[in-house]
Amino acid sequence: MWPSLMELIRGFMEYSAVQGKGNFPGFCQNRPWHAFLYQARGEVAPKFPFLFNIIGNFDWGDRYPKSLRLSELFPVIVSLCWTRCDGRLVLDKSMLMRENSLALAYPELMKELFAVALSVPNFFVSE
């Protein structure tokens, strides 16, 4: 069985934190999250076809494409993090899983998602 979108995001966040990029766009600054998933769907999903079902469809009724599933997950994502005074999220180290099973099962996927996030404006910022 493939991971859920929440499992994918959590695994990606933990992988990113291990790579030294542990702060993420916040709930109010969610455009980079949507851009990340949209770009991942276009660039990474062809190599990992199960991502098409995990990421799902996008709503084009705004200035940029929005993941229909992502908006429902923001409260859960925020619960795994501390919110900085600038609104960005920092992964709460006490919430880290002992081992990132998604990164163990799909190391190439995590590397590719991380590369996509690095290319999305304002996804990662300096600590």
Backbone as CSV, one residue per row, in Angstrom:
resi,resn,N_x,N_y,N_z,CA_x,CA_y,CA_z,C_x,C_y,C_z
1,MET,0.835,-1.183,0.000,0.000,0.000,0.000,0.881,1.247,0.000
2,TRP,0.499,2.216,-0.805,1.279,3.440,-0.923,1.011,4.356,0.268
3,PRO,1.941,5.253,0.563,1.727,6.182,1.675,0.620,7.188,1.356
4,SER,0.065,7.766,2.408,-0.910,8.844,2.238,-0.143,10.144,1.971
5,LEU,-0.858,11.185,1.598,-0.214,12.481,1.398,0.411,12.966,2.699
6,MET,-0.242,12.739,3.823,0.325,13.164,5.107,1.613,12.414,5.399
7,GLU,1.641,11.119,5.138,2.867,10.349,5.352,3.981,10.837,4.431
8,LEU,3.619,11.169,3.197,4.601,11.686,2.254,5.169,13.013,2.751
9,ILE,4.303,13.914,3.192,4.756,15.225,3.664,5.597,15.085,4.925
10,ARG,5.136,14.265,5.851,5.905,14.092,7.094,7.271,13.475,6.796
11,GLY,7.299,12.436,5.962,8.576,11.830,5.598,9.492,12.824,4.910
12,PHE,8.909,13.640,4.016,9.689,14.673,3.334,10.219,15.708,4.334
13,MET,9.389,16.131,5.275,9.820,17.132,6.261,10.951,16.586,7.121
14,GLU,10.837,15.341,7.533,11.897,14.744,8.350,13.179,14.590,7.537
15,TYR,13.045,14.161,6.297,14.221,14.039,5.426,14.885,15.410,5.260
16,SER,14.093,16.430,5.023,14.623,17.786,4.839,15.341,18.271,6.090
17,ALA,14.768,17.984,7.259,15.393,18.398,8.515,16.762,17.745,8.677
18,VAL,16.869,16.471,8.325,18.152,15.765,8.396,19.150,16.387,7.418
19,GLN,18.656,16.921,6.302,19.520,17.575,5.317,19.873,19.009,5.712
20,GLY,19.388,19.460,6.869,19.710,20.803,7.353,18.715,21.881,6.951
21,LYS,17.582,21.467,6.409,16.542,22.426,6.008,15.283,22.113,6.798
22,GLY,15.235,22.578,8.026,14.148,22.207,8.919,13.081,23.253,9.127
23,ASN,13.080,24.332,8.343,11.969,25.282,8.489,11.215,25.378,7.176
24,PHE,9.898,25.454,7.308,8.994,25.294,6.180,7.983,26.433,6.131
25,PRO,7.366,26.643,4.979,6.328,27.678,4.899,5.188,27.384,5.883
26,GLY,4.657,28.417,6.473,3.577,28.261,7.442,2.206,28.186,6.802
27,PHE,1.217,28.076,7.660,-0.167,27.927,7.235,-0.631,29.122,6.413
28,CYS,-0.225,30.317,6.832,-0.648,31.523,6.115,0.179,31.767,4.860
29,GLN,1.325,31.099,4.771,2.213,31.260,3.608,2.214,29.963,2.809
30,ASN,1.045,29.461,2.474,0.975,28.117,1.924,1.231,28.015,0.422
31,ARG,1.392,29.115,-0.262,1.634,29.037,-1.712,2.857,28.177,-2.054
32,PRO,3.988,28.307,-1.324,5.122,27.439,-1.645,4.802,25.942,-1.496
33,TRP,3.954,25.579,-0.545,3.562,24.172,-0.405,2.806,23.697,-1.644
34,HIS,1.861,24.498,-2.094,1.094,24.137,-3.288,2.011,24.058,-4.514
35,ALA,2.925,25.020,-4.637,3.866,25.019,-5.764,4.764,23.783,-5.705
36,PHE,5.191,23.430,-4.503,6.028,22.241,-4.323,5.306,20.980,-4.807
37,LEU,4.068,20.793,-4.365,3.326,19.600,-4.777,3.013,19.610,-6.276
38,TYR,2.699,20.779,-6.806,2.406,20.875,-8.237,3.643,20.523,-9.063
39,GLN,4.776,21.063,-8.666,6.021,20.782,-9.374,6.433,19.321,-9.191
40,ALA,6.242,18.776,-7.981,6.562,17.361,-7.736,5.696,16.458,-8.596
41,ARG,4.430,16.820,-8.737,3.524,16.015,-9.565,3.998,16.006,-11.015
42,GLY,4.489,17.134,-11.491,4.946,17.220,-12.876,6.319,16.620,-13.126
43,GLU,7.232,16.775,-12.149,8.616,16.362,-12.376,8.977,15.013,-11.762
44,VAL,8.412,14.691,-10.610,8.811,13.488,-9.889,7.831,12.335,-10.110
45,ALA,6.554,12.636,-10.208,5.547,11.576,-10.340,5.737,10.703,-11.580
46,PRO,6.223,11.221,-12.712,6.442,10.309,-13.837,7.431,9.173,-13.507
47,LYS,8.372,9.436,-12.589,9.336,8.405,-12.181,8.774,7.513,-11.071
48,PHE,7.836,8.047,-10.296,7.194,7.330,-9.195,5.684,7.476,-9.383
49,PRO,5.093,6.694,-10.292,3.691,6.909,-10.695,2.667,6.881,-9.560
50,PHE,2.962,6.227,-8.454,2.013,6.216,-7.347,1.795,7.611,-6.771
51,LEU,2.719,8.549,-7.054,2.553,9.925,-6.568,1.343,10.624,-7.185
52,PHE,0.973,10.247,-8.404,-0.193,10.883,-9.030,-1.421,10.714,-8.140
53,ASN,-1.629,9.506,-7.620,-2.785,9.254,-6.746,-2.614,9.897,-5.378
54,ILE,-1.396,9.908,-4.862,-1.161,10.480,-3.524,-1.372,11.990,-3.535
55,ILE,-0.778,12.656,-4.506,-0.870,14.123,-4.563,-2.262,14.564,-4.988
56,GLY,-2.852,13.858,-5.911,-4.216,14.192,-6.322,-4.272,15.356,-7.302
57,ASN,-5.450,15.938,-7.394,-5.725,16.996,-8.367,-5.521,18.388,-7.771
58,PHE,-5.548,19.368,-8.666,-5.354,20.758,-8.273,-6.545,21.599,-8.700
59,ASP,-6.830,22.613,-7.892,-7.892,23.579,-8.189,-7.231,24.759,-8.890
60,TRP,-7.763,25.099,-10.044,-7.200,26.187,-10.833,-8.044,27.457,-10.714
61,GLY,-8.880,27.562,-9.697,-9.765,28.710,-9.558,-9.137,29.912,-8.880
62,ASP,-7.828,29.938,-8.719,-7.144,31.039,-8.052,-5.973,31.485,-8.919
63,ARG,-5.099,32.290,-8.344,-3.948,32.807,-9.095,-2.898,31.727,-9.367
64,TYR,-2.950,30.654,-8.637,-1.995,29.560,-8.803,-2.713,28.251,-8.468
65,PRO,-2.207,27.124,-8.975,-2.875,25.846,-8.701,-2.746,25.465,-7.224
66,LYS,-3.848,25.008,-6.641,-3.854,24.605,-5.236,-4.216,23.132,-5.129
67,SER,-3.451,22.430,-4.330,-3.739,21.025,-4.075,-5.022,20.929,-3.258
68,LEU,-5.956,20.153,-3.735,-7.223,20.013,-3.016,-7.030,19.281,-1.687
69,ARG,-6.107,18.341,-1.641,-5.886,17.550,-0.419,-5.037,18.274,0.610
70,LEU,-4.136,19.111,0.154,-3.189,19.755,1.061,-3.874,20.667,2.069
71,SER,-4.841,21.427,1.650,-5.507,22.369,2.554,-6.124,21.654,3.753
72,GLU,-6.619,20.448,3.534,-7.204,19.674,4.632,-6.140,19.217,5.631
73,LEU,-4.895,19.111,5.189,-3.826,18.583,6.036,-3.080,19.648,6.833
74,PHE,-3.249,20.925,6.506,-2.470,21.954,7.190,-2.581,21.905,8.709
75,PRO,-3.766,21.707,9.291,-3.811,21.631,10.762,-2.963,20.487,11.320
76,VAL,-2.901,19.373,10.607,-2.085,18.237,11.068,-0.604,18.558,10.904
77,ILE,-0.249,19.162,9.783,1.151,19.546,9.550,1.611,20.504,10.642
78,VAL,0.789,21.487,10.945,1.135,22.482,11.967,1.319,21.808,13.336
79,SER,0.572,20.751,13.605,0.681,20.081,14.906,2.022,19.380,15.098
80,LEU,2.773,19.155,14.025,4.083,18.518,14.105,5.209,19.531,14.286
81,CYS,4.850,20.815,14.298,5.860,21.870,14.212,5.676,22.933,15.282
82,TRP,6.735,23.692,15.452,6.675,24.946,16.183,6.442,26.032,15.146
83,THR,5.713,27.076,15.501,5.524,28.203,14.596,6.420,29.336,15.063
84,ARG,7.274,29.803,14.167,8.155,30.918,14.488,7.366,32.219,14.462
85,CYS,7.972,33.276,14.980,7.284,34.573,15.010,7.008,35.108,13.602
86,ASP,7.755,34.644,12.606,7.512,35.081,11.227,6.497,34.187,10.511
87,GLY,5.918,33.227,11.236,4.889,32.366,10.666,5.403,31.083,10.038
88,ARG,6.716,30.955,9.898,7.255,29.726,9.315,7.217,28.597,10.330
89,LEU,7.231,27.379,9.822,7.143,26.194,10.669,8.517,25.558,10.823
90,VAL,8.801,25.104,12.039,10.030,24.370,12.331,9.602,23.025,12.890
91,LEU,10.085,21.966,12.299,9.717,20.626,12.734,10.107,20.423,14.185
92,ASP,9.154,20.031,15.011,9.383,19.776,16.434,10.172,18.474,16.560
93,LYS,11.390,18.561,17.080,12.252,17.384,17.156,11.652,16.264,18.012
94,SER,10.783,16.615,18.951,10.153,15.572,19.766,9.111,14.785,18.968
95,MET,8.716,15.306,17.798,7.730,14.633,16.956,8.382,13.742,15.892
96,LEU,9.711,13.756,15.840,10.397,12.945,14.840,10.180,11.458,15.110
97,MET,9.961,10.719,14.054,9.858,9.270,14.185,11.260,8.717,14.416
98,ARG,11.332,7.572,15.073,12.639,6.991,15.356,13.417,6.737,14.070
99,GLU,12.715,6.265,13.070,13.323,6.143,11.754,12.281,6.517,10.699
100,ASN,12.736,7.168,9.687,11.857,7.648,8.623,11.651,6.497,7.632
101,SER,10.575,5.756,7.811,10.346,4.568,6.981,10.181,4.922,5.511
102,LEU,9.632,6.080,5.215,9.462,6.488,3.824,10.818,6.757,3.173
103,ALA,11.716,7.402,3.905,13.056,7.659,3.376,13.836,6.358,3.221
104,LEU,13.586,5.402,4.103,14.253,4.102,3.974,13.722,3.332,2.770
105,ALA,12.414,3.394,2.554,11.794,2.651,1.453,12.023,3.322,0.102
106,TYR,12.065,4.646,0.079,12.162,5.398,-1.181,13.223,6.497,-1.080
107,PRO,14.490,6.140,-0.901,15.512,7.197,-0.759,15.621,8.103,-1.986
108,GLU,15.481,7.540,-3.175,15.565,8.364,-4.387,14.394,9.343,-4.484
109,LEU,13.231,8.895,-4.062,12.057,9.774,-4.049,12.300,10.964,-3.126
110,MET,12.823,10.707,-1.937,13.083,11.793,-0.993,14.103,12.774,-1.563
111,LYS,15.150,12.260,-2.208,16.156,13.139,-2.821,15.524,14.021,-3.893
112,GLU,14.660,13.428,-4.698,14.027,14.193,-5.783,13.053,15.230,-5.231
113,LEU,12.270,14.867,-4.218,11.351,15.837,-3.608,12.127,16.984,-2.973
114,PHE,13.228,16.659,-2.326,14.062,17.682,-1.700,14.605,18.639,-2.763
115,ALA,15.056,18.101,-3.889,15.556,18.948,-4.982,14.456,19.859,-5.515
116,VAL,13.242,19.340,-5.624,12.115,20.166,-6.077,11.888,21.302,-5.084
117,ALA,11.860,20.982,-3.797,11.619,22.012,-2.777,12.697,23.089,-2.811
118,LEU,13.939,22.685,-3.057,15.022,23.677,-3.151,14.798,24.651,-4.298
119,SER,14.105,24.210,-5.333,13.886,25.075,-6.494,12.630,25.952,-6.384
120,VAL,11.797,25.701,-5.376,10.564,26.482,-5.205,10.879,27.748,-4.421
121,PRO,10.598,28.916,-4.981,10.865,30.170,-4.263,10.189,30.196,-2.888
122,ASN,10.950,30.612,-1.891,10.480,30.798,-0.507,10.072,29.507,0.196
123,PHE,10.446,28.352,-0.357,10.107,27.132,0.371,11.026,26.989,1.570
124,PHE,12.322,26.988,1.329,13.288,26.989,2.430,13.888,28.376,2.520
125,VAL,14.080,28.856,3.717,14.769,30.126,3.925,15.866,29.891,4.952
126,SER,16.775,30.830,5.054,17.869,30.697,6.022,17.311,30.653,7.426
127,GLU,17.953,29.869,8.237,17.528,29.725,9.642,17.751,31.021,10.395
